[in-house]
Structures are given as C-alpha cells and as structure tokens.
Amino acid sequence: MATAPANGDSQSGPQRNYQVVVAATRDLGIGKDGILPWELLGDLKFFKELTLSSSDPAKKNAVIMGRETWESIPVKLRPLPGRLNVILTRSGSFDFATVENVVICGSMKSALELLASTPYCLSIEKVFVIGGGQVMRKSLAETNDSNGKESAEVDSKNKFETENFSFLPKMIFDRHEEYHYLNLVEDIIRSGAQKNDRTGTGTLSKFGCQMRFNLRKSFPLLTTKVLQEKGIHIWDGNASREYLGRVGLAHREEDIQTCMLTTLEKVFDQLMDVIDKVKNNPDDRRIILSAWNPSDLKKMALPPCHMFAQFYVENGELSCQMYQRSAEMGLGVPFNIASYSLLTCMIAQICDLSPGDFVHVIGDAHVYRTHVRALEEQIQKMPKPFPILKINPSKKDIDSFVASDFKLVGYDPHQKIEMKMAI
C-alpha cells in the first residue's frame, strides 16, 4: 500500500488535498486485465485502518474511486463502511445516488471542490484516492507536492505474466521520503571527505546536509532495515567502564541514563516552556530546546549530538527543525529521525495541533569506514511504506505518556543489517 499527500487540478475554487493509496508489484504494476490480481490480508487490513482512522471521532474520511472500482467491490461491502464513498462517473445511469455515504461526481476536480465545501469541509478529515488505474495515474501525475510515495513490495512475478499489467510511473516510487536518507548515505560513501575521529575508526563525511519528513499522514521510521525491536543499545558503549575511564569520568556509574542525565542541573524546564509557548504564543520565534551547555561539556560522557531544536506553528500544524552537530548515519540517524518526529507528534497532540514537518539539519554527516559495506547493502533495498503512528488521544500531559499509548500500524521493514558502534 502507499500514501502520499497530493494536490488537485489547477484550481478554479477551493479544493481538498488528498492521499493516493495503491497496491503495486516491485515493477509498480497495479492491476491486470482491469482487476487487482492478488488478495493479501495484510494489505487489506492496512488499507482499512488507514482509510478509517481519524484523529477526531466526530469526523470521518472520504474515499474517491472510479465507477469500475466501485463495481469491483463485493455488493455486501459497498459502500465501504465508515467512509464517504465518492464515485467518479459521467454516466447518468447510476441508481444509487440516494444511498447513504455515497456521492457521485463527474470529475476529480469537481469531487475535490465538493469536499472543500460545506458541509464536507467540516465533517471529512482526510481524502483518499483508491482507484482505478486511470484515476490513479491522473492523480499521481498531477501532484506537485514534494513528499514521497511509499510503494509496497508485492512479489507477484512468479504468479502472473507482467505484460498485461497496468503500471505507475517509476518517478512515483522514486519520491519515497526514505530516499532522503538513502541518497545522503550514498553521496557520503561516494564523495565524502576522509576524516579522522575520536574513535580512531575513520569516517567519510559531508558538511551541511538537510532532510525533510512529512509527519501529517505517516511516521518516518526507516524500512530498509529493521530497527532494534526491544530496547535500544547502540549507545551503551559510551557508558561502559572502559569508555568512562578514557574520558576522565571513571567516578561515574556504568549506566547510560546516569551518564546522560546527571550532567545537567535541572534549573529550567525547557520542554514545558516549549509547550507553554506553542499553546499561548505560537508565533514566538524562540520556541527552542537547547542541549548545548558549554560550561558542562567536560562533565559529559559525550556532548549532545542533536543539540538544538526549534518548533514552528502554522495553520494548526506543529513542525520541528533540529540541528545535529554530528550525525552517525548508519546507526544513530534513523533513531534521531524517529525520536524527534515522535516528540513533535506528542507535543502537537498536547497542544491540540496536527503534526507538520520534521526538518533534520546536520553539520558533520558521516559514515564510519566499518559501516560502508553494510550501508551499501542497505541502499540497494527498496523502501516499504512508512507506518502510521497512533497515539492515545486521551493523553494531554507530556509526563503522562507510557509505551502502551503508542501504536505503529503497518510497519514491515526489511531484515536487520548488522553494524557495530564505534566507541
């Protein structure tokens, strides 16, 4: 399955943004002889959860489809329950115009204009285009949004002849947002400067890089390798007895949390200050978290890598830009992307906003020489759809969250790729 924000036709009036949902083979085949030639329970479950999910229980979503797609849905399942079904047809012979939760429109443009008008602009939260092939191509070809498409891997080559498949343009797949990360890794490996480092391992490095991830519809947890399933241990080496002795902190306990938390005095609660400003002064240009305290750097096992974050409110959305002085691309950066994206989503919920963008600005983006082979393997893999993040909507206090308040829907990454932390 895949989702991506997109914009409508050239506008003559207000129109709704929409997402495109598509099941595709590795070669981006989306149908054979006018039908979907597979039925995968995992995909169907993901489709249902995606198109039914809304942050406001009082609202529902809309699904736009062509007439043939409507007719391909089993009679007992149509209209798709819990969603407004918008059918595109120029035929006047339809006899279900009065069916509840069904609207007929003559074109994509008129459908988007209708959904942008009262009462639908008030009752519909998200709009999904779900087929068929002609509607898909038109919708995807006309998008001018820079956010990527997430293309599923449905390995059907051994089951079907591909010559009769309908195909999507490859550019749709190439715009998957995970390529921001993969392309940066590839650029560093190919043309990065050779650098020495504190570990003695050696790196390839680029200076002044940026990645941007859209948090509105999905969560940027990388899929080309699985992240640690239970517990995160990649930084444990920086809290070992050997490492602490090497940096002059032998008196510290051999515990990663102690090493990270006891270096800063609790003088000012920056996080609560950020939340207060987002709520009460959202246009403030000083909604900032700063971890860089020069007077305490020598007390730290490792000075903060992600050292500065600024939050920005616009049109009911909260975005975050984080500056990271040193970014280890193989192991650290996937967690850095996920952690600040999660923080942004949490603060947005607390402040009754929607998540916007996470912008990752990096000073020294580097690849350890010992990680090159593993990363070369990773960048050859095809990204899968980013998962959907669901947060317990009842939580409105930043200190009240527990692990069970978070659920990832549709996360199906590639297998783990082994890399060791340079210490």
N, C-alpha and C positions, 0 to 999 in steps of 0.2 A: 504494500500500500504506500501511498505517498501523499504528502500535503505540502502546500506552499501558498503564501499569500499572493494574490494577483490583482490586477486592476481591470476594469471593464473596458468597453469600446470607447472611442472618442466621445466625450460626454456632451450631451445637449441638456442634461439635467443631472441632479444628484444621483449617484449610483453607489451600490454597495461593493465593498471589497469582497473577494471570495477566495476559497481554497479549492484546489483540484485534488481529487482522490483517485488514484489509479493503481491497478494491479498490473505488473509488467514482468516479462521474462528478462533474462540477462541482456538480450538483444533489444529490449524495450518493445517487444510485441505485446499488444493489449487486447487482441481478440483474433479469432479465427472463424471465417465464414459468418461474421456478424455476431458471434456469441463469445462469451468467456469460456475457454476450453478447459478450465480446471475449477475445482471447488475445494479450497483449503480452509479448514475450520479456524486456524489461527488468524488468517486474513479476514475472514468473515466476522470473527469476534472483535478484531481491531477496528474494522470498519464500523461496526455497531457502536462500540464505545466512543470512537472518535466523533461520529456524527450525532450521537445522542448527548454527549457531555456538554454541559453549560455551567458557568460559574454562578449564574443567577437562577435559582429554582423556578422563578416566575417566568422565565423565558425559555424558548426552545430554538432549535436550529432549522434551517431550510436546506433541502437538497434539490438541486436543479438537474434535470435529466431530459434527454430526448425521448420522443414517443416510443421508439423501438426499445430503449432501455426500460421504459415503464412496462411495455408489453412483455419483456423478458422476465420480469419479476413474477413469481408464482402468485396466482389470484388471491390465495389466502394470506399473502404477506403484503399486499398493497391495499391502500397506500402504506408506505413504510411508517410504522407507528412512532409516535412521539416527535415527529418532524413534519414541517410543512413541505409537501411534495409539490415542486414547481415543474410542470411539464412543458417542454418547448415543442410546439407544433403549429403549422399554418393551416392544418386541416380543420374544417368546421364540423366534422362528423363525430367528434368525441361526445360521449353521452355521460361523462362523469364530472361535468363542471360543477355540479352541486354536491359532490362527495366531500365530506369533511376532511380538512387538511390537504386539499388538492386545489392548486391554482394553475390555470393554463395561460401561457404567454406565447406570442408569436416569434420572439427572438430573444437572444441572450441580453441584448441591450434593454429591451422592454422589461425583462424579468428583473434585472438589476435596478432599474428605475422604480419598479413597483416595490421592491424590497427596501428601497431607501425612503419610501413614502409612508405616511400614516395609514394604517396602524402598525404595519410590519416593522418599521424602523424602531418601534418601541417594544415589540414582542419577540423579534427574532434577534438572537445574539450572533450566530455565525452562519455563513452561507457556504455550502459545499457543492461543487460541480462533480457529478458522479458518472457521467456518460451520456451518449455513447461516443464512438471514435471521432465523428465529425465535430461534435460539441467539444470534446477534449482538445482536439488539435486547434480549434479556433480559440479556445480559452487560454491554452498554454502559449500559443504563438503570439498572442496579443499582450501577454503580461509584460510590464516594464518594471516590475519590482526586482530588486537585486538579490532577493533571498532565494535560496536554492530549493530545488525539487529533491525529494528523497525517494529514490527508486528502489523498489523491492527486488529481491532476487528470487524469482520463481524458476527453479531449474526444470524446465519442461522440454529441453532439447531432445531428450531421449523418448519423449512421448508423442510429439507432434511434428509434422512437417512444417517448417517455418515459412515456406513460400506463400502460404495463404494467410499469414498473419497480417494484421494491421499494426503499424509501427508509429511510435512517437519519435520526434526529432531527438538526436543524441544530445543536443545542447540543453535539453530539459534535464537530463541526468547530470550533465557536467556542472550544473549550477547548485548541486547539493552543497550545503554550507560546510560540511566536513572537509571539503576541498580547500577551504581557507587554511585549515591546519595542515593537511597533507601537502599542499603546494608549497607552503612555507618550509616544511621539513625537507622537501625535495630540493628547494632552492638553496637551503643551507648546506646540504650534503654536496650539491654540485658546485657551488661557487662561494661557500663561506670562507671567511678568513681563518687561518690556522692560529689558534691561541693556546697559551699555557693557562693553567688554572690552579686553584688552591689544592686540588686533589692529586695533581701530578698526572692525570689521565690524558689531558689534551682534548681540545674541542675544535669544532668548526662553528663559526659564529657569524651572525648578521646583526647589524645595529639599526634600531629604529623601525620596528615592524608593527603592524596592526591587523587584528582580525575582528570581525563583527558578527554577532549571532542574534537572530531574531527569537525572542522568548515568547512571542504572542501565541503561538499555536503548538510549539513543541519545545523540548528541552535538549540542549546541546551536549548530550552525553555521547562521546565518540563511539562509533560502532565497528571500526576496522580492527579493533582488538577489544577483548573484554577487560574492564577494569576490575580490580580486586573485589570479589563478591562479598566477603565478610571481613571487615576491618581493613585499615589502610596502614601498611607497614613500610612504605618506601622511604620514609624519613627516619626510621628507627636508628639507623646507623649514626645519625647526628646527635643521638642521645646516649650512645654507648660509652662505657667507661674509658675505652681507648681514645675515642674522639674528644671527650671532655678533658682528659688529661693533656691532649695535644694542644688544645686552645686555651689552656690555663684555667679551666673550670673543674678541676678534679674534685673540688669540695661539693659539687652539685650531685643530687641524686641521679641515678641512671634511669631516667624516666622522661619520655618525650614531652608529656604535658607539663611536668615541673620545669623543664628547661625552657619551654616556650612561655609559660605563664608567670613565672616568678621574676622575669626580667623587667617587667613593667609594673610600676606602682599604680594602684587604682586611685587615681586622682580625679579623673574626669571621664564620665561615661559617654564616649563618642557615639556609640550606637544609638543610645537613647536620644542624644542630641540630633542625630540624623533623622530619626523617626519624628521627633517633635517638629523639625523644620519642614519635612516633607508634608506633614499634616497641616501646619499652621502658617508656613511661609514658603510655599512650593516654588516661588520664583527666585528664592535666595540662590546666589551663585557660590555660596560657601557651605553647601551640603556635602561635607567631606569627612572621610575616615582617613587618618594618617597613622601608620605604624612606625614611621621613621623618627626615632628619638635619638639624636646624635650623642647626647650625654650618657646614654645607656648602652651604646653599641658594644662596648668592650665587656659588658656583663652578659652578653647573649651568646648562646652556643652557636647560633647562626643568625646574622642580621636579617630582618624581613626581606624577602624577595618581592612579594606583592605588597608594596609599601604605601600605596595611595589610591583612594577610590573617591570618585565624585558622582553624586546622584543628580538626576535631572527629571523634572516633571513636565509633561506636555500632553494636552488633550486626554487627561485621565490615565496616562501611562507613566510608569516609572522606568527610567533607563539608568544604567551604571557604566561608567568608564573607569577602568582600573589600570594603573601604571605599575608595571613589574620591572624592576631594575635588572633582574637576572632570571631567565626563563629556560629551564632544562626541558627540552621539547619532548624527549622520549617518555619519561615517567611523570614529571611534575605538571606540565602544562595541561594535559587532559583533566587532571583534578582541579587545577586553578580555574579552568573554564567552567567546570561543573559547580565548584563551590561558590564562586561569585555570581553565577547565574541563579543558583539556589537562594543565596542571600537576597538578591534583587527580587525574586518571586515572593519570598517571605515578607520582606518589608512592604512590597506592593499590596499584599493581602491585608496586612495590619493597617495600612493607611487607606484601604478601600479604593485602590488603584489596580490597573491591569499591568502586567509586565510588558516592557517595551523591548529595548535592545541591551545586550551586553557588549561593550566595546573593550577589547583587550589590547592595550598598548604596551609594547615590550622594548626595553632598552637593549640588553645583550641577549638575543635569542640564540641558543647554542645546542649542538648535538655532541655528546661525548663520543669519542672515537670508538669506544667499546659498544656503542649502540647503533652504529651505522648499518651493520648487516641486518639487524632486527628491524630497523626502521625502513630499510629498502624493501624488506618483505611486506611490511605494513602498508606502504604507499601503493603497492600493487593490488591491494584488496579493494573491492567495490563497496562503497558505503551503503549501509542499510538505513531505513527510516529512523530518524531520531524518535525517541519515545515521547509520550505525553506525560507531563508531571501533574499529578493531582495532589492537592494539599487540603487537609481537613478544614473546611470553610468556617468552622466554629471558632478556630483559634485566632484571637485578635491581640495577643500579648506575645512579644518576641521571646520572652523567657518561658513560655508555656509549651512550646513545641517539644514533642518526643518523636522518636523514629517512626512510630506507627502512624503518625499524622501525614506521612509522605508515601505516595504510591507511584511507581513508574509503570505506565501502560505501553506495551508493545516494544519493550527493549529486547532485541535479539541480535547481540553483537557477534562478530567473528570470535574465534578461539583466542585464548591468551597467547601473547608473544612475550617470551622471557627476556627481561632486561634487568641488570643489576645496578643498584645505585652506586655512583662514585662518591667516596667519602674522603 
